[in-house]
Amino acid sequence: MYLHLGQNVVVPTGDIVGIFDLDNTTCSHATRDFLRQAEEAGRVVSVTDDVPRSFVVADGGGGQVYLTQLAAATLVKRGALIYR
């Protein structure tokens, strides 16, 4: 199964490591370092033209980080339908 992240981008649910809310997680120094390192390595994919609200870490394809305008709760609900 796949999870739609927006703008015609889908990720296999088996590749998803985590779904994170940007407002809650970027206050952590470790998260900011992780996102900075992913950006420097070219692993960040922006799925939005707007301000991102969450990010999804996926293991397949080299450990991509997807920035999306969808709320983390919305993505988790979509994924919960798949994991049942």
mmCIF file of the N, C-alpha and C atoms, coordinates in Angstrom:
data_MODEL
# 
_entry.id   MODEL 
# 
loop_
_atom_site.group_PDB 
_atom_site.id 
_atom_site.type_symbol 
_atom_site.label_atom_id 
_atom_site.label_alt_id 
_atom_site.label_comp_id 
_atom_site.label_asym_id 
_atom_site.label_entity_id 
_atom_site.label_seq_id 
_atom_site.pdbx_PDB_ins_code 
_atom_site.Cartn_x 
_atom_site.Cartn_y 
_atom_site.Cartn_z 
_atom_site.occupancy 
_atom_site.B_iso_or_equiv 
_atom_site.pdbx_formal_charge 
_atom_site.auth_seq_id 
_atom_site.auth_comp_id 
_atom_site.auth_asym_id 
_atom_site.auth_atom_id 
_atom_site.pdbx_PDB_model_num 
ATOM 1   N N  . MET A 1 1  ? 0.835  -1.169 0.000  1.00 0.00 ? 1  MET A N  1 
ATOM 2   C CA . MET A 1 1  ? 0.000  0.000  0.000  1.00 0.00 ? 1  MET A CA 1 
ATOM 3   C C  . MET A 1 1  ? 0.893  1.252  0.000  1.00 0.00 ? 1  MET A C  1 
ATOM 4   N N  . TYR A 1 2  ? 0.264  2.356  -0.334 1.00 0.00 ? 2  TYR A N  1 
ATOM 5   C CA . TYR A 1 2  ? 0.978  3.622  -0.443 1.00 0.00 ? 2  TYR A CA 1 
ATOM 6   C C  . TYR A 1 2  ? 0.292  4.702  0.377  1.00 0.00 ? 2  TYR A C  1 
ATOM 7   N N  . LEU A 1 3  ? 1.073  5.693  0.797  1.00 0.00 ? 3  LEU A N  1 
ATOM 8   C CA . LEU A 1 3  ? 0.547  6.850  1.503  1.00 0.00 ? 3  LEU A CA 1 
ATOM 9   C C  . LEU A 1 3  ? 0.766  8.073  0.625  1.00 0.00 ? 3  LEU A C  1 
ATOM 10  N N  . HIS A 1 4  ? -0.320 8.795  0.329  1.00 0.00 ? 4  HIS A N  1 
ATOM 11  C CA . HIS A 1 4  ? -0.255 9.998  -0.502 1.00 0.00 ? 4  HIS A CA 1 
ATOM 12  C C  . HIS A 1 4  ? 0.189  11.167 0.363  1.00 0.00 ? 4  HIS A C  1 
ATOM 13  N N  . LEU A 1 5  ? 1.278  11.841 -0.036 1.00 0.00 ? 5  LEU A N  1 
ATOM 14  C CA . LEU A 1 5  ? 1.831  12.950 0.737  1.00 0.00 ? 5  LEU A CA 1 
ATOM 15  C C  . LEU A 1 5  ? 1.454  14.311 0.180  1.00 0.00 ? 5  LEU A C  1 
ATOM 16  N N  . GLY A 1 6  ? 0.835  14.323 -0.997 1.00 0.00 ? 6  GLY A N  1 
ATOM 17  C CA . GLY A 1 6  ? 0.474  15.581 -1.643 1.00 0.00 ? 6  GLY A CA 1 
ATOM 18  C C  . GLY A 1 6  ? 1.209  15.741 -2.951 1.00 0.00 ? 6  GLY A C  1 
ATOM 19  N N  . GLN A 1 7  ? 0.642  16.558 -3.838 1.00 0.00 ? 7  GLN A N  1 
ATOM 20  C CA . GLN A 1 7  ? 1.239  16.869 -5.142 1.00 0.00 ? 7  GLN A CA 1 
ATOM 21  C C  . GLN A 1 7  ? 1.735  15.627 -5.882 1.00 0.00 ? 7  GLN A C  1 
ATOM 22  N N  . ASN A 1 8  ? 0.899  14.638 -5.982 1.00 0.00 ? 8  ASN A N  1 
ATOM 23  C CA . ASN A 1 8  ? 1.205  13.423 -6.741 1.00 0.00 ? 8  ASN A CA 1 
ATOM 24  C C  . ASN A 1 8  ? 2.418  12.647 -6.230 1.00 0.00 ? 8  ASN A C  1 
ATOM 25  N N  . VAL A 1 9  ? 2.722  12.787 -4.960 1.00 0.00 ? 9  VAL A N  1 
ATOM 26  C CA . VAL A 1 9  ? 3.828  12.036 -4.360 1.00 0.00 ? 9  VAL A CA 1 
ATOM 27  C C  . VAL A 1 9  ? 3.237  10.990 -3.427 1.00 0.00 ? 9  VAL A C  1 
ATOM 28  N N  . VAL A 1 10 ? 3.617  9.745  -3.668 1.00 0.00 ? 10 VAL A N  1 
ATOM 29  C CA . VAL A 1 10 ? 3.187  8.637  -2.815 1.00 0.00 ? 10 VAL A CA 1 
ATOM 30  C C  . VAL A 1 10 ? 4.421  7.868  -2.352 1.00 0.00 ? 10 VAL A C  1 
ATOM 31  N N  . VAL A 1 11 ? 4.324  7.303  -1.161 1.00 0.00 ? 11 VAL A N  1 
ATOM 32  C CA . VAL A 1 11 ? 5.429  6.546  -0.579 1.00 0.00 ? 11 VAL A CA 1 
ATOM 33  C C  . VAL A 1 11 ? 4.885  5.191  -0.141 1.00 0.00 ? 11 VAL A C  1 
ATOM 34  N N  . PRO A 1 12 ? 5.590  4.117  -0.429 1.00 0.00 ? 12 PRO A N  1 
ATOM 35  C CA . PRO A 1 12 ? 5.147  2.815  0.071  1.00 0.00 ? 12 PRO A CA 1 
ATOM 36  C C  . PRO A 1 12 ? 5.104  2.822  1.598  1.00 0.00 ? 12 PRO A C  1 
ATOM 37  N N  . THR A 1 13 ? 4.003  2.353  2.160  1.00 0.00 ? 13 THR A N  1 
ATOM 38  C CA . THR A 1 13 ? 3.852  2.394  3.615  1.00 0.00 ? 13 THR A CA 1 
ATOM 39  C C  . THR A 1 13 ? 4.917  1.571  4.332  1.00 0.00 ? 13 THR A C  1 
ATOM 40  N N  . GLY A 1 14 ? 5.414  0.552  3.700  1.00 0.00 ? 14 GLY A N  1 
ATOM 41  C CA . GLY A 1 14 ? 6.463  -0.257 4.308  1.00 0.00 ? 14 GLY A CA 1 
ATOM 42  C C  . GLY A 1 14 ? 7.791  0.464  4.439  1.00 0.00 ? 14 GLY A C  1 
ATOM 43  N N  . ASP A 1 15 ? 7.976  1.544  3.673  1.00 0.00 ? 15 ASP A N  1 
ATOM 44  C CA . ASP A 1 15 ? 9.215  2.317  3.727  1.00 0.00 ? 15 ASP A CA 1 
ATOM 45  C C  . ASP A 1 15 ? 9.182  3.430  4.769  1.00 0.00 ? 15 ASP A C  1 
ATOM 46  N N  . ILE A 1 16 ? 8.007  3.728  5.324  1.00 0.00 ? 16 ILE A N  1 
ATOM 47  C CA . ILE A 1 16 ? 7.876  4.857  6.241  1.00 0.00 ? 16 ILE A CA 1 
ATOM 48  C C  . ILE A 1 16 ? 8.453  4.499  7.606  1.00 0.00 ? 16 ILE A C  1 
ATOM 49  N N  . VAL A 1 17 ? 9.408  5.331  8.041  1.00 0.00 ? 17 VAL A N  1 
ATOM 50  C CA . VAL A 1 17 ? 10.036 5.158  9.348  1.00 0.00 ? 17 VAL A CA 1 
ATOM 51  C C  . VAL A 1 17 ? 9.273  5.964  10.393 1.00 0.00 ? 17 VAL A C  1 
ATOM 52  N N  . GLY A 1 18 ? 8.835  7.178  10.014 1.00 0.00 ? 18 GLY A N  1 
ATOM 53  C CA . GLY A 1 18 ? 8.118  8.015  10.964 1.00 0.00 ? 18 GLY A CA 1 
ATOM 54  C C  . GLY A 1 18 ? 7.459  9.203  10.299 1.00 0.00 ? 18 GLY A C  1 
ATOM 55  N N  . ILE A 1 19 ? 6.434  9.726  10.959 1.00 0.00 ? 19 ILE A N  1 
ATOM 56  C CA . ILE A 1 19 ? 5.713  10.919 10.523 1.00 0.00 ? 19 ILE A CA 1 
ATOM 57  C C  . ILE A 1 19 ? 5.798  11.901 11.687 1.00 0.00 ? 19 ILE A C  1 
ATOM 58  N N  . PHE A 1 20 ? 6.306  13.110 11.415 1.00 0.00 ? 20 PHE A N  1 
ATOM 59  C CA . PHE A 1 20 ? 6.614  14.048 12.482 1.00 0.00 ? 20 PHE A CA 1 
ATOM 60  C C  . PHE A 1 20 ? 6.008  15.423 12.212 1.00 0.00 ? 20 PHE A C  1 
ATOM 61  N N  . ASP A 1 21 ? 5.498  16.056 13.254 1.00 0.00 ? 21 ASP A N  1 
ATOM 62  C CA . ASP A 1 21 ? 4.955  17.401 13.184 1.00 0.00 ? 21 ASP A CA 1 
ATOM 63  C C  . ASP A 1 21 ? 6.105  18.397 13.307 1.00 0.00 ? 21 ASP A C  1 
ATOM 64  N N  . LEU A 1 22 ? 6.231  19.323 12.374 1.00 0.00 ? 22 LEU A N  1 
ATOM 65  C CA . LEU A 1 22 ? 7.350  20.264 12.395 1.00 0.00 ? 22 LEU A CA 1 
ATOM 66  C C  . LEU A 1 22 ? 7.289  21.218 13.583 1.00 0.00 ? 22 LEU A C  1 
ATOM 67  N N  . ASP A 1 23 ? 6.095  21.660 13.971 1.00 0.00 ? 23 ASP A N  1 
ATOM 68  C CA . ASP A 1 23 ? 5.986  22.593 15.097 1.00 0.00 ? 23 ASP A CA 1 
ATOM 69  C C  . ASP A 1 23 ? 6.470  21.971 16.398 1.00 0.00 ? 23 ASP A C  1 
ATOM 70  N N  . ASN A 1 24 ? 6.170  20.708 16.605 1.00 0.00 ? 24 ASN A N  1 
ATOM 71  C CA . ASN A 1 24 ? 6.533  20.050 17.863 1.00 0.00 ? 24 ASN A CA 1 
ATOM 72  C C  . ASN A 1 24 ? 7.959  19.514 17.880 1.00 0.00 ? 24 ASN A C  1 
ATOM 73  N N  . THR A 1 25 ? 8.488  19.154 16.744 1.00 0.00 ? 25 THR A N  1 
ATOM 74  C CA . THR A 1 25 ? 9.789  18.470 16.743 1.00 0.00 ? 25 THR A CA 1 
ATOM 75  C C  . THR A 1 25 ? 10.978 19.386 16.483 1.00 0.00 ? 25 THR A C  1 
ATOM 76  N N  . THR A 1 26 ? 10.779 20.515 15.821 1.00 0.00 ? 26 THR A N  1 
ATOM 77  C CA . THR A 1 26 ? 11.927 21.356 15.483 1.00 0.00 ? 26 THR A CA 1 
ATOM 78  C C  . THR A 1 26 ? 12.446 22.151 16.671 1.00 0.00 ? 26 THR A C  1 
ATOM 79  N N  . CYS A 1 27 ? 11.791 22.064 17.818 1.00 0.00 ? 27 CYS A N  1 
ATOM 80  C CA . CYS A 1 27 ? 12.343 22.710 19.010 1.00 0.00 ? 27 CYS A CA 1 
ATOM 81  C C  . CYS A 1 27 ? 13.513 21.892 19.557 1.00 0.00 ? 27 CYS A C  1 
ATOM 82  N N  . SER A 1 28 ? 13.631 20.647 19.121 1.00 0.00 ? 28 SER A N  1 
ATOM 83  C CA . SER A 1 28 ? 14.721 19.776 19.550 1.00 0.00 ? 28 SER A CA 1 
ATOM 84  C C  . SER A 1 28 ? 15.965 20.015 18.691 1.00 0.00 ? 28 SER A C  1 
ATOM 85  N N  . HIS A 1 29 ? 17.087 20.155 19.359 1.00 0.00 ? 29 HIS A N  1 
ATOM 86  C CA . HIS A 1 29 ? 18.359 20.357 18.665 1.00 0.00 ? 29 HIS A CA 1 
ATOM 87  C C  . HIS A 1 29 ? 18.699 19.153 17.771 1.00 0.00 ? 29 HIS A C  1 
ATOM 88  N N  . ALA A 1 30 ? 18.407 17.959 18.260 1.00 0.00 ? 30 ALA A N  1 
ATOM 89  C CA . ALA A 1 30 ? 18.707 16.745 17.496 1.00 0.00 ? 30 ALA A CA 1 
ATOM 90  C C  . ALA A 1 30 ? 17.907 16.698 16.194 1.00 0.00 ? 30 ALA A C  1 
ATOM 91  N N  . THR A 1 31 ? 16.639 17.104 16.256 1.00 0.00 ? 31 THR A N  1 
ATOM 92  C CA . THR A 1 31 ? 15.808 17.100 15.044 1.00 0.00 ? 31 THR A CA 1 
ATOM 93  C C  . THR A 1 31 ? 16.304 18.126 14.043 1.00 0.00 ? 31 THR A C  1 
ATOM 94  N N  . ARG A 1 32 ? 16.662 19.299 14.527 1.00 0.00 ? 32 ARG A N  1 
ATOM 95  C CA . ARG A 1 32 ? 17.194 20.339 13.620 1.00 0.00 ? 32 ARG A CA 1 
ATOM 96  C C  . ARG A 1 32 ? 18.479 19.860 12.957 1.00 0.00 ? 32 ARG A C  1 
ATOM 97  N N  . ASP A 1 33 ? 19.350 19.194 13.720 1.00 0.00 ? 33 ASP A N  1 
ATOM 98  C CA . ASP A 1 33 ? 20.584 18.643 13.148 1.00 0.00 ? 33 ASP A CA 1 
ATOM 99  C C  . ASP A 1 33 ? 20.281 17.576 12.098 1.00 0.00 ? 33 ASP A C  1 
ATOM 100 N N  . PHE A 1 34 ? 19.324 16.700 12.403 1.00 0.00 ? 34 PHE A N  1 
ATOM 101 C CA . PHE A 1 34 ? 18.942 15.654 11.451 1.00 0.00 ? 34 PHE A CA 1 
ATOM 102 C C  . PHE A 1 34 ? 18.445 16.260 10.146 1.00 0.00 ? 34 PHE A C  1 
ATOM 103 N N  . LEU A 1 35 ? 17.558 17.246 10.233 1.00 0.00 ? 35 LEU A N  1 
ATOM 104 C CA . LEU A 1 35 ? 17.012 17.878 9.026  1.00 0.00 ? 35 LEU A CA 1 
ATOM 105 C C  . LEU A 1 35 ? 18.092 18.640 8.254  1.00 0.00 ? 35 LEU A C  1 
ATOM 106 N N  . ARG A 1 36 ? 18.992 19.289 8.970  1.00 0.00 ? 36 ARG A N  1 
ATOM 107 C CA . ARG A 1 36 ? 20.092 20.008 8.306  1.00 0.00 ? 36 ARG A CA 1 
ATOM 108 C C  . ARG A 1 36 ? 20.995 19.030 7.556  1.00 0.00 ? 36 ARG A C  1 
ATOM 109 N N  . GLN A 1 37 ? 21.339 17.914 8.195  1.00 0.00 ? 37 GLN A N  1 
ATOM 110 C CA . GLN A 1 37 ? 22.198 16.920 7.553  1.00 0.00 ? 37 GLN A CA 1 
ATOM 111 C C  . GLN A 1 37 ? 21.511 16.280 6.346  1.00 0.00 ? 37 GLN A C  1 
ATOM 112 N N  . ALA A 1 38 ? 20.221 16.035 6.461  1.00 0.00 ? 38 ALA A N  1 
ATOM 113 C CA . ALA A 1 38 ? 19.471 15.472 5.329  1.00 0.00 ? 38 ALA A CA 1 
ATOM 114 C C  . ALA A 1 38 ? 19.442 16.463 4.176  1.00 0.00 ? 38 ALA A C  1 
ATOM 115 N N  . GLU A 1 39 ? 19.278 17.740 4.486  1.00 0.00 ? 39 GLU A N  1 
ATOM 116 C CA . GLU A 1 39 ? 19.281 18.779 3.451  1.00 0.00 ? 39 GLU A CA 1 
ATOM 117 C C  . GLU A 1 39 ? 20.635 18.852 2.758  1.00 0.00 ? 39 GLU A C  1 
ATOM 118 N N  . GLU A 1 40 ? 21.703 18.837 3.533  1.00 0.00 ? 40 GLU A N  1 
ATOM 119 C CA . GLU A 1 40 ? 23.056 18.892 2.971  1.00 0.00 ? 40 GLU A CA 1 
ATOM 120 C C  . GLU A 1 40 ? 23.357 17.669 2.111  1.00 0.00 ? 40 GLU A C  1 
ATOM 121 N N  . ALA A 1 41 ? 22.792 16.519 2.469  1.00 0.00 ? 41 ALA A N  1 
ATOM 122 C CA . ALA A 1 41 ? 23.017 15.284 1.711  1.00 0.00 ? 41 ALA A CA 1 
ATOM 123 C C  . ALA A 1 41 ? 22.095 15.180 0.492  1.00 0.00 ? 41 ALA A C  1 
ATOM 124 N N  . GLY A 1 42 ? 21.178 16.136 0.337  1.00 0.00 ? 42 GLY A N  1 
ATOM 125 C CA . GLY A 1 42 ? 20.275 16.116 -0.812 1.00 0.00 ? 42 GLY A CA 1 
ATOM 126 C C  . GLY A 1 42 ? 19.153 15.103 -0.681 1.00 0.00 ? 42 GLY A C  1 
ATOM 127 N N  . ARG A 1 43 ? 18.806 14.742 0.548  1.00 0.00 ? 43 ARG A N  1 
ATOM 128 C CA . ARG A 1 43 ? 17.759 13.738 0.771  1.00 0.00 ? 43 ARG A CA 1 
ATOM 129 C C  . ARG A 1 43 ? 16.401 14.344 1.096  1.00 0.00 ? 43 ARG A C  1 
ATOM 130 N N  . VAL A 1 44 ? 16.297 15.681 1.128  1.00 0.00 ? 44 VAL A N  1 
ATOM 131 C CA . VAL A 1 44 ? 15.031 16.334 1.460  1.00 0.00 ? 44 VAL A CA 1 
ATOM 132 C C  . VAL A 1 44 ? 14.265 16.616 0.174  1.00 0.00 ? 44 VAL A C  1 
ATOM 133 N N  . VAL A 1 45 ? 13.004 16.190 0.155  1.00 0.00 ? 45 VAL A N  1 
ATOM 134 C CA . VAL A 1 45 ? 12.113 16.412 -0.978 1.00 0.00 ? 45 VAL A CA 1 
ATOM 135 C C  . VAL A 1 45 ? 10.940 17.245 -0.484 1.00 0.00 ? 45 VAL A C  1 
ATOM 136 N N  . SER A 1 46 ? 10.772 18.427 -1.045 1.00 0.00 ? 46 SER A N  1 
ATOM 137 C CA . SER A 1 46 ? 9.641  19.262 -0.669 1.00 0.00 ? 46 SER A CA 1 
ATOM 138 C C  . SER A 1 46 ? 8.447  18.891 -1.526 1.00 0.00 ? 46 SER A C  1 
ATOM 139 N N  . VAL A 1 47 ? 7.342  18.555 -0.866 1.00 0.00 ? 47 VAL A N  1 
ATOM 140 C CA . VAL A 1 47 ? 6.138  18.119 -1.558 1.00 0.00 ? 47 VAL A CA 1 
ATOM 141 C C  . VAL A 1 47 ? 5.107  19.249 -1.539 1.00 0.00 ? 47 VAL A C  1 
ATOM 142 N N  . THR A 1 48 ? 5.530  20.457 -1.177 1.00 0.00 ? 48 THR A N  1 
ATOM 143 C CA . THR A 1 48 ? 4.611  21.571 -1.049 1.00 0.00 ? 48 THR A CA 1 
ATOM 144 C C  . THR A 1 48 ? 5.232  22.867 -1.540 1.00 0.00 ? 48 THR A C  1 
ATOM 145 N N  . ASP A 1 49 ? 4.387  23.737 -2.030 1.00 0.00 ? 49 ASP A N  1 
ATOM 146 C CA . ASP A 1 49 ? 4.823  25.090 -2.376 1.00 0.00 ? 49 ASP A CA 1 
ATOM 147 C C  . ASP A 1 49 ? 4.526  26.034 -1.218 1.00 0.00 ? 49 ASP A C  1 
ATOM 148 N N  . ASP A 1 50 ? 3.789  25.546 -0.233 1.00 0.00 ? 50 ASP A N  1 
ATOM 149 C CA . ASP A 1 50 ? 3.384  26.310 0.935  1.00 0.00 ? 50 ASP A CA 1 
ATOM 150 C C  . ASP A 1 50 ? 4.327  25.988 2.097  1.00 0.00 ? 50 ASP A C  1 
ATOM 151 N N  . VAL A 1 51 ? 4.051  26.555 3.256  1.00 0.00 ? 51 VAL A N  1 
ATOM 152 C CA . VAL A 1 51 ? 4.849  26.266 4.446  1.00 0.00 ? 51 VAL A CA 1 
ATOM 153 C C  . VAL A 1 51 ? 4.583  24.828 4.886  1.00 0.00 ? 51 VAL A C  1 
ATOM 154 N N  . PRO A 1 52 ? 5.626  24.012 5.047  1.00 0.00 ? 52 PRO A N  1 
ATOM 155 C CA . PRO A 1 52 ? 5.404  22.620 5.454  1.00 0.00 ? 52 PRO A CA 1 
ATOM 156 C C  . PRO A 1 52 ? 4.927  22.531 6.895  1.00 0.00 ? 52 PRO A C  1 
ATOM 157 N N  . ARG A 1 53 ? 4.056  21.558 7.151  1.00 0.00 ? 53 ARG A N  1 
ATOM 158 C CA . ARG A 1 53 ? 3.525  21.341 8.491  1.00 0.00 ? 53 ARG A CA 1 
ATOM 159 C C  . ARG A 1 53 ? 4.088  20.080 9.131  1.00 0.00 ? 53 ARG A C  1 
ATOM 160 N N  . SER A 1 54 ? 4.581  19.167 8.301  1.00 0.00 ? 54 SER A N  1 
ATOM 161 C CA . SER A 1 54 ? 5.117  17.921 8.848  1.00 0.00 ? 54 SER A CA 1 
ATOM 162 C C  . SER A 1 54 ? 6.179  17.374 7.910  1.00 0.00 ? 54 SER A C  1 
ATOM 163 N N  . PHE A 1 55 ? 6.885  16.366 8.396  1.00 0.00 ? 55 PHE A N  1 
ATOM 164 C CA . PHE A 1 55 ? 7.838  15.666 7.529  1.00 0.00 ? 55 PHE A CA 1 
ATOM 165 C C  . PHE A 1 55 ? 7.730  14.173 7.759  1.00 0.00 ? 55 PHE A C  1 
ATOM 166 N N  . VAL A 1 56 ? 8.016  13.438 6.680  1.00 0.00 ? 56 VAL A N  1 
ATOM 167 C CA . VAL A 1 56 ? 7.935  11.984 6.690  1.00 0.00 ? 56 VAL A CA 1 
ATOM 168 C C  . VAL A 1 56 ? 9.322  11.442 6.362  1.00 0.00 ? 56 VAL A C  1 
ATOM 169 N N  . VAL A 1 57 ? 9.810  10.549 7.185  1.00 0.00 ? 57 VAL A N  1 
ATOM 170 C CA . VAL A 1 57 ? 11.098 9.900  6.942  1.00 0.00 ? 57 VAL A CA 1 
ATOM 171 C C  . VAL A 1 57 ? 10.809 8.524  6.364  1.00 0.00 ? 57 VAL A C  1 
ATOM 172 N N  . ALA A 1 58 ? 11.394 8.261  5.191  1.00 0.00 ? 58 ALA A N  1 
ATOM 173 C CA . ALA A 1 58 ? 11.187 6.986  4.513  1.00 0.00 ? 58 ALA A CA 1 
ATOM 174 C C  . ALA A 1 58 ? 12.532 6.315  4.287  1.00 0.00 ? 58 ALA A C  1 
ATOM 175 N N  . ASP A 1 59 ? 12.591 5.027  4.522  1.00 0.00 ? 59 ASP A N  1 
ATOM 176 C CA . ASP A 1 59 ? 13.835 4.265  4.425  1.00 0.00 ? 59 ASP A CA 1 
ATOM 177 C C  . ASP A 1 59 ? 14.183 3.896  2.991  1.00 0.00 ? 59 ASP A C  1 
ATOM 178 N N  . GLY A 1 60 ? 13.194 3.624  2.152  1.00 0.00 ? 60 GLY A N  1 
ATOM 179 C CA . GLY A 1 60 ? 13.460 3.212  0.776  1.00 0.00 ? 60 GLY A CA 1 
ATOM 180 C C  . GLY A 1 60 ? 14.051 4.344  -0.057 1.00 0.00 ? 60 GLY A C  1 
ATOM 181 N N  . GLY A 1 61 ? 14.924 4.011  -0.996 1.00 0.00 ? 61 GLY A N  1 
ATOM 182 C CA . GLY A 1 61 ? 15.493 5.007  -1.895 1.00 0.00 ? 61 GLY A CA 1 
ATOM 183 C C  . GLY A 1 61 ? 16.524 5.915  -1.256 1.00 0.00 ? 61 GLY A C  1 
ATOM 184 N N  . GLY A 1 62 ? 17.235 5.455  -0.257 1.00 0.00 ? 62 GLY A N  1 
ATOM 185 C CA . GLY A 1 62 ? 18.329 6.241  0.294  1.00 0.00 ? 62 GLY A CA 1 
ATOM 186 C C  . GLY A 1 62 ? 17.969 7.086  1.505  1.00 0.00 ? 62 GLY A C  1 
ATOM 187 N N  . GLY A 1 63 ? 16.846 6.846  2.130  1.00 0.00 ? 63 GLY A N  1 
ATOM 188 C CA . GLY A 1 63 ? 16.491 7.588  3.336  1.00 0.00 ? 63 GLY A CA 1 
ATOM 189 C C  . GLY A 1 63 ? 15.995 8.987  3.060  1.00 0.00 ? 63 GLY A C  1 
ATOM 190 N N  . GLN A 1 64 ? 14.946 9.098  2.297  1.00 0.00 ? 64 GLN A N  1 
ATOM 191 C CA . GLN A 1 64 ? 14.380 10.401 1.936  1.00 0.00 ? 64 GLN A CA 1 
ATOM 192 C C  . GLN A 1 64 ? 13.606 11.016 3.094  1.00 0.00 ? 64 GLN A C  1 
ATOM 193 N N  . VAL A 1 65 ? 13.600 12.346 3.134  1.00 0.00 ? 65 VAL A N  1 
ATOM 194 C CA . VAL A 1 65 ? 12.799 13.120 4.069  1.00 0.00 ? 65 VAL A CA 1 
ATOM 195 C C  . VAL A 1 65 ? 11.860 13.976 3.230  1.00 0.00 ? 65 VAL A C  1 
ATOM 196 N N  . TYR A 1 66 ? 10.566 13.778 3.401  1.00 0.00 ? 66 TYR A N  1 
ATOM 197 C CA . TYR A 1 66 ? 9.560  14.496 2.620  1.00 0.00 ? 66 TYR A CA 1 
ATOM 198 C C  . TYR A 1 66 ? 8.923  15.574 3.473  1.00 0.00 ? 66 TYR A C  1 
ATOM 199 N N  . LEU A 1 67 ? 8.993  16.822 3.026  1.00 0.00 ? 67 LEU A N  1 
ATOM 200 C CA . LEU A 1 67 ? 8.316  17.930 3.684  1.00 0.00 ? 67 LEU A CA 1 
ATOM 201 C C  . LEU A 1 67 ? 6.953  18.092 3.031  1.00 0.00 ? 67 LEU A C  1 
ATOM 202 N N  . THR A 1 68 ? 5.887  18.104 3.828  1.00 0.00 ? 68 THR A N  1 
ATOM 203 C CA . THR A 1 68 ? 4.540  18.166 3.286  1.00 0.00 ? 68 THR A CA 1 
ATOM 204 C C  . THR A 1 68 ? 3.692  19.180 4.039  1.00 0.00 ? 68 THR A C  1 
ATOM 205 N N  . GLN A 1 69 ? 2.718  19.742 3.342  1.00 0.00 ? 69 GLN A N  1 
ATOM 206 C CA . GLN A 1 69 ? 1.825  20.710 3.972  1.00 0.00 ? 69 GLN A CA 1 
ATOM 207 C C  . GLN A 1 69 ? 0.704  20.036 4.751  1.00 0.00 ? 69 GLN A C  1 
ATOM 208 N N  . LEU A 1 70 ? 0.576  18.731 4.618  1.00 0.00 ? 70 LEU A N  1 
ATOM 209 C CA . LEU A 1 70 ? -0.451 17.997 5.354  1.00 0.00 ? 70 LEU A CA 1 
ATOM 210 C C  . LEU A 1 70 ? -0.030 17.844 6.814  1.00 0.00 ? 70 LEU A C  1 
ATOM 211 N N  . ALA A 1 71 ? -0.991 17.918 7.702  1.00 0.00 ? 71 ALA A N  1 
ATOM 212 C CA . ALA A 1 71 ? -0.710 17.758 9.126  1.00 0.00 ? 71 ALA A CA 1 
ATOM 213 C C  . ALA A 1 71 ? -0.295 16.319 9.421  1.00 0.00 ? 71 ALA A C  1 
ATOM 214 N N  . ALA A 1 72 ? 0.575  16.167 10.399 1.00 0.00 ? 72 ALA A N  1 
ATOM 215 C CA . ALA A 1 72 ? 1.029  14.833 10.781 1.00 0.00 ? 72 ALA A CA 1 
ATOM 216 C C  . ALA A 1 72 ? -0.146 13.955 11.199 1.00 0.00 ? 72 ALA A C  1 
ATOM 217 N N  . ALA A 1 73 ? -1.114 14.533 11.899 1.00 0.00 ? 73 ALA A N  1 
ATOM 218 C CA . ALA A 1 73 ? -2.282 13.758 12.339 1.00 0.00 ? 73 ALA A CA 1 
ATOM 219 C C  . ALA A 1 73 ? -3.070 13.228 11.147 1.00 0.00 ? 73 ALA A C  1 
ATOM 220 N N  . THR A 1 74 ? -3.181 14.023 10.104 1.00 0.00 ? 74 THR A N  1 
ATOM 221 C CA . THR A 1 74 ? -3.885 13.585 8.897  1.00 0.00 ? 74 THR A CA 1 
ATOM 222 C C  . THR A 1 74 ? -3.154 12.420 8.247  1.00 0.00 ? 74 THR A C  1 
ATOM 223 N N  . LEU A 1 75 ? -1.846 12.520 8.146  1.00 0.00 ? 75 LEU A N  1 
ATOM 224 C CA . LEU A 1 75 ? -1.059 11.443 7.539  1.00 0.00 ? 75 LEU A CA 1 
ATOM 225 C C  . LEU A 1 75 ? -1.132 10.168 8.376  1.00 0.00 ? 75 LEU A C  1 
ATOM 226 N N  . VAL A 1 76 ? -1.117 10.317 9.694  1.00 0.00 ? 76 VAL A N  1 
ATOM 227 C CA . VAL A 1 76 ? -1.207 9.148  10.567 1.00 0.00 ? 76 VAL A CA 1 
ATOM 228 C C  . VAL A 1 76 ? -2.563 8.478  10.399 1.00 0.00 ? 76 VAL A C  1 
ATOM 229 N N  . LYS A 1 77 ? -3.628 9.276  10.304 1.00 0.00 ? 77 LYS A N  1 
ATOM 230 C CA . LYS A 1 77 ? -4.960 8.703  10.098 1.00 0.00 ? 77 LYS A CA 1 
ATOM 231 C C  . LYS A 1 77 ? -5.031 7.948  8.777  1.00 0.00 ? 77 LYS A C  1 
ATOM 232 N N  . ARG A 1 78 ? -4.448 8.522  7.738  1.00 0.00 ? 78 ARG A N  1 
ATOM 233 C CA . ARG A 1 78 ? -4.435 7.834  6.443  1.00 0.00 ? 78 ARG A CA 1 
ATOM 234 C C  . ARG A 1 78 ? -3.662 6.533  6.544  1.00 0.00 ? 78 ARG A C  1 
ATOM 235 N N  . GLY A 1 79 ? -2.545 6.566  7.238  1.00 0.00 ? 79 GLY A N  1 
ATOM 236 C CA . GLY A 1 79 ? -1.739 5.369  7.413  1.00 0.00 ? 79 GLY A CA 1 
ATOM 237 C C  . GLY A 1 79 ? -2.401 4.342  8.294  1.00 0.00 ? 79 GLY A C  1 
ATOM 238 N N  . ALA A 1 80 ? -3.186 4.801  9.283  1.00 0.00 ? 80 ALA A N  1 
ATOM 239 C CA . ALA A 1 80 ? -3.881 3.877  10.177 1.00 0.00 ? 80 ALA A CA 1 
ATOM 240 C C  . ALA A 1 80 ? -4.892 3.031  9.415  1.00 0.00 ? 80 ALA A C  1 
ATOM 241 N N  . LEU A 1 81 ? -5.474 3.610  8.384  1.00 0.00 ? 81 LEU A N  1 
ATOM 242 C CA . LEU A 1 81 ? -6.415 2.839  7.573  1.00 0.00 ? 81 LEU A CA 1 
ATOM 243 C C  . LEU A 1 81 ? -5.697 1.704  6.860  1.00 0.00 ? 81 LEU A C  1 
ATOM 244 N N  . ILE A 1 82 ? -4.454 1.927  6.549  1.00 0.00 ? 82 ILE A N  1 
ATOM 245 C CA . ILE A 1 82 ? -3.673 0.931  5.819  1.00 0.00 ? 82 ILE A CA 1 
ATOM 246 C C  . ILE A 1 82 ? -3.182 -0.167 6.754  1.00 0.00 ? 82 ILE A C  1 
ATOM 247 N N  . TYR A 1 83 ? -2.777 0.183  7.969  1.00 0.00 ? 83 TYR A N  1 
ATOM 248 C CA . TYR A 1 83 ? -2.156 -0.772 8.881  1.00 0.00 ? 83 TYR A CA 1 
ATOM 249 C C  . TYR A 1 83 ? -3.154 -1.671 9.592  1.00 0.00 ? 83 TYR A C  1 
ATOM 250 N N  . ARG A 1 84 ? -4.449 -1.391 9.503  1.00 0.00 ? 84 ARG A N  1 
ATOM 251 C CA . ARG A 1 84 ? -5.450 -2.214 10.186 1.00 0.00 ? 84 ARG A CA 1 
ATOM 252 C C  . ARG A 1 84 ? -5.602 -3.561 9.571  1.00 0.00 ? 84 ARG A C  1 
# 
